[in-house]
Amino acid sequence: MQRTLPRALCAGDEVAVVAPAGAVRDDDSLANGLARLRAWGLVPTVLPHARGRLDWPAGSPLSAPDAERLADLQHAIDTPRYRAVFCARGGYGITRLLAGLDCKPLRRDPKPIVGYSDVTTLLAAVRARTGLVSLHGPMVATGALMDAGADGWELQRRLLTDTVGPVPLPPAPRARGLRAGIAEGPLVGGNLSLVQCLIGTPWQVDTRGALLLLEDIGEAPYRIDRMLTHLLDTGALQHAAGVLLGDFHAIDTPPASEHAATTAVLVERLAALPIPVAMGFPFGHCPGSWTLPIGARARLVAPAVGAPASLELLEPAVCA
């Protein structure tokens, strides 16, 4: 797939803040996130429906009806003065928008898109349609429980601004190998539930020769088993160059903690793959989460089963 780098952000750039999925839960967290963007020298503009809330029969509140969320997202993509698109939070709802989203303006005017969780589907769709590198990482209205911390936010800032060489990743002390080996390829994927639900759609994650990122939150071990089995049955896992597992904490456990049954499922389903596999990387729904450039090349090193594993970015995420 042809790779397109977005243009780096500079001081004074105006950026759009959208909520294309769930409603913002905490106004203070949004305010803190906007202040952080301003401290980076950016000028954030919150689009009209990003502060809304729509209760609907499916349960999880949306920020607004589909048409209004799509209008905000499309405006952010279409408008040249917005030099990046930052998602306020995840939740649910972006898959409802993808069929109506026009990504073609990003070919003419590539700009970074930042988010994770439900935003996995947006990053996948943008890459499938344009080859654009985007950023899988913490969002504007991130609360204190999932705060990326000084190192995590600095990583995100540098990925958005550094054009000279690869940005070094912070330490990952819990990362360890499940299947030994070394692999290189573009980073793809994100939230396991969303990667799995895109199978068979025009926005299916292309895992061929790629390093597949997987993380999730609050899923019962049997559901994780079912999703991984689906990926195995489609060949998506076998076609990857390597697999990296992020945070998978259960609803009843603290972020960045391991759940014995979930860990057992991950090991049982993935340790026999004929490619390098490593777990315990700090990305996903956890404090200190990394931001990672979807579509940029990286190297996974897993020297031995149970031994420390590492990930290295091999190229910048933005261009001048």
N, C-alpha and C positions, 0 to 999 in steps of 0.2 A: 504493500500500500504506500502511495506517495505521502510523504510527511510534510506538513506545513507548520512552521513555527509562528506563533503569534508575536507581535511586536512587544518589546519590553516596555514596562511602565516607567514613566519619568515623573519627577516632582511637578505638581500642578495639573496632572492628568485627571480628568473627570471620569469616574467609574460608576456603573449602574449597580444598584442593589435590588435584587428581585427575590420573590418568594414563589417559585413556580410549583410548589407542592404544598406542604403543611403550613399552618398558621404559626407565626412567631409566638412562642409561649411566654417569653420574658422580655418586657420592654427594656429593662436594665441591661440585659445581655446584648440586645441590639444596639443600644446607646454606646455600650463599651466597645463593641465591634466597630461602630462608625468612628469612634474616637481613635481607635487603633489605625484605621485607614488614614485618617487625617494626620496622625503622627508619622505615617510613612510618606507624607507629602502629597497624598491623593485627595481628590475632592469627590466624596461619595454623594450620589443622588439616589434617594430611596424612591423607587417607582410607585405609581399611585396605589396599587393593590397589595403592596408588600406588607402593609401593617394590618390587613384585614383578617377577618375570621368568618368562615362559613361552616356551620354545623350541617351535616348531611347524613342520610340514612346509613351509609357504610361505616360511620363511626369516627374515624380520625379526622379532625377538623382541617379543612382546606383554608388557604389564605383568601380565596375568592372563587367564583365560578370558573369553569374551564376557559371560557372565552376571554375573561378578564386576565387570568393568569397567563394565557397564551399571548394576549396583546402586550402585556408588560415585557415578557421574554422576547417576543419578536421585535419590539421597539428597542430593547437593549442591544440586540444583535444588529439591527438595521442602522442605528444612529451612529454616524462616524465620530461624534464628539465623545461618546462613551468608549474609553480605551480598554475596558475590561468589564466582565459580567461576574459579579459576586453573588452567590446564592446566600440568602439569609439563614435558611435551615433546610433540612430534608423533610422527612415525614412520608407522605404518600401523595401521588397525583401526577407526576411528570409523564408516566406512560400514557396517560389520557391525552397528552398534548402533542406527542411526537408526530402523529400523522399529519397534523396541521402546521407543523413548524417548517419554515423555509430557512435552510442553513446556507443557501448560496451566497448571501452577502459576506459570510466569513471567508469565502475564497478570495474575494476582492479586498477585504479589510480584516485580516486575521487578528483576533483579539483573544486574550486568555479568558477562560471560563473556570470558575473555582467552586468546588463543592464535593460532597461525597454522599453516602447513604443512598437515598432515592435519586440523587443527582447522577449516580452511576449511569442511569439510562440516558440522560442528556449527554454526558461525556461520550458514551458509546455511539449515540446517534450522530453527534457532530463528527466524530472520527470516521464513522462509516461513510458519511456523505462528503466530507471535505478533507480528511486526513489531518485535521487540526490537532496539535498537541494541546491538552488542557490539564488542569490541576485537580487531582483527587486529594482533597484535604479539608481541614476544619473551616467552618463557615462563619459568617459575620456574627450571627446571634448565638455563638457557642457559649454555653453556661459554664459556671465555675467547675462543675463536676467533670467536664470534658475539656477543660482548657488546655490548649496546646503548650502553654508555658513559654518562657522566653526563647528557648532553643527552637521550639516548634514554630512559633510565629516568625522568628528570624529566618528559618528555612523557607517558609512560604514567601516572605518578602524578597529573599535573594533569588528564588526561582522565578519571580515575576520581574526582576530587574537586572540580573547578571547575564551578560551575553558572551563573556570572554571564554569561559570554560565550564566544565561540570561543577555543580554546587555540591560540596561534601555533605553527607547525611550525618546527623547526630548519632551517638552511640546507640546500639540496640542490644543491651546486655542479656535479654531473655531469648534472643534468636538462636535457634539450634536446628541442626539438620534432622530431617526424617528420612531422606534418601540422599546419599552422597553424590556430589558432582559439581561441575561448574557449567553455567549456561549464560548466554547473552541473548538479548532480544529486546524488542520494544515492550514497555510496560502496558498491560491492558487489564480490564476487569474492574473490580471494586467490591461492592456488596454482593455476597453470594446469592441472596434471594433474587436480586435484580438481574444478575448475570444469567441465572437459570431461567427467569421469566422472559428474557429476550430471545431465547432459542426459537428458531423458526420465524422470526420477524426480520424485516429489512435491517434492523439495528443490532442483530446478533453479534456478540463480541467475537472477533476473529482471533482465535488463539494460536493459529499456525505459526510456529517459530517464535512465539512471544513468551514473555514472563507474565504469568497470570496471577494477579492480586486477588485474594479472596478474604473477606471479613464479614461478620454479621453480629447482630445483637438480639438477645432474648428469644432465640429459636431453640425449641426442644431438640435434644440430640437426634431423635428419630426423623425430624424434619431436615436437619442438616444431612443425615444419611441419605434421605430421599433425594435431596437436591444434588449431592455429590454423585449419587448413583446415576441420576439423569445426565449429568455432565460426562460421566464415564460412558454411558450407553450411546451418547451422541459422538464420542471421540474427541470432545473438546479438550479434555484433560490430556489425553495421550498425544494430541497434536501440538501441545505447548512445548516450549523449550525448557520451562521450569515453572514451579508453583511456589508462591510466597503466601503464607498465611499470617494475617494480622490478628486483631483482637476478636475473640468469639465469646465474650463473657455472657453468661445467662442473666435473665432479668433479676433473679434473686441473689446475684453475686456482684461484688464491686467491679468497676471497670478495671481492665488489665489483670484480672484474676483468672486462673484456669479452673474450668469445671471438669471434673474427672471423666464424666460420661462423654461430654463433648470432645475432650481431648482424645479419648479412646476411639471415637468415631472418625476423627480426622486422621489418626494414625492408621486405623484399619482400612479406610478407604483409599488413602493416598500413599502410604509408605511403599507399596509394591509397584508404583508407577515406574516406567523405565526412564525417568528424567529426574533431575535434582528437585527436591522438595524441602522447604524449611518453614518452621513455624515460630511464632513469638515475636514477630516484627511489630513495632509500635505504629500501626496505622489502623484507622477505623474509629469505632466508638469508644475511645479511651483517652485519658489525659496524656499529654505529651505527644499527641499523634503527629506523625510525619505528614507532610504534603508530598505527593509523588506525581511526576509528570506523565500522564497517560499518553502513550505514543512515542515517548523518548526512549532511547536505548539505555540499557542498564546491564550490569553483570551480577549474577547470583553465585556466591561461593558457599558450598556446604561440604566441608572437608570430610566429615564422617557423621554417621548417625549419632545423635546426641551431642555432637561437638558444636561450639559456637559457629554460627553462620553469619554471612554479611551480604549487604547489597551495596553496589556502587553505581552511581549515575555516570554515564559515559559521555554525555553531551548536554549543552544548555537546554533549558525549556523555552527560551524566548530568543529573539534575534533583534538586532539594532534596527 
